[in-house]
Amino acid sequence: MNDAKATRAYWLTQGMARMLGISLSSAIRSGALSHDGLEAMVDRCGHCAHAEDCLGWLARRQGGVGAAPDYCANRATLAALPPRRH
């Protein structure tokens, strides 16, 4: 994966997590997600054929959704992470 695609995948992964009320950095600090786990999520996202669909999905929402779309390569991983604490 080239740098531009990796950067895009990173921000799509972050955006999807944020939309679900998940802080990936908090998940790492708490031990719910490892650095390798985050790297695997970004890699899955970067190789997913639905990046454009994901961009549109994120753009149409304001937050507070219950789950990632069915086509999200990280749907199960995101569902297993705890929501961010306020």
N, C-alpha and C positions, 0 to 999 in steps of 0.2 A: 504494500500500500504506500503510495507516495505521501509526502508531507502534507500537501493540501487536502488530500482525502482523509488522512489521519486526523488533521485538525478539525475538519468538518464532522467526522465521526465522533470526536471527543465532545464537541459542542452540541451535537444532536443527542448524544447520550446524557449530557448534563441537562439539556433542555427537557428531555423526556422525564428524567428523574424529578426535576423541579416542578414540572406540571403535575406530577403525582404526589408532591409534598415530601419528597425525599432529598436529603442532603447527602450527596455521595462522600463529601469530605467528613461529615459527621459519622457516616456509616463506617468509614475507614478508621476513624479515631476510636469508635466503640468496638471495633473488631468484627462487626457484622459483614464487612467487605474488606478483602485484602487488596493490596496494590496490584497483585497479579490478577485478582478478580476484576478490578476496574480495567486493567489492560485487556483482559479477555472480552469484557463488555464492549470496549471501544473497537476491538478487532472484529467482533461479530457485527457491530453496527457498520463498520467500514466495508464489510463484505456483503452486506444486505442489499438486495435489489430494490428496496423500497425507500431509499433516502429521499427522493422527491415527494413521495406520499407522506413521509414523516414530516418533512418541512411544512407541507400544507396542513397536516393534522395539527401540528404545533401552532401554526399561525392562526388557525380558526378557533383556538381555545384561549380562555382567560385564566385557566387554572382550576384546581379543585376536581379534577377528573379521578375516577376510581381505579382505572386500569389503562395500561398502554394498549394501543390497537392490536388486534389479533395478529397482524403481520409483523409486529415488532420482534426482532431477533432477541431482544433482552426482556421480553414481557415476563417470563417466569422469574428471572433473576430480580427484576425490579419489584415484583409482587412479594418476594421473600424479604425485602429490605424494610427496616422500620421507618415510619414517617419521621420527619425532623421534629425535634422538640422546640417549642417556643420559649 
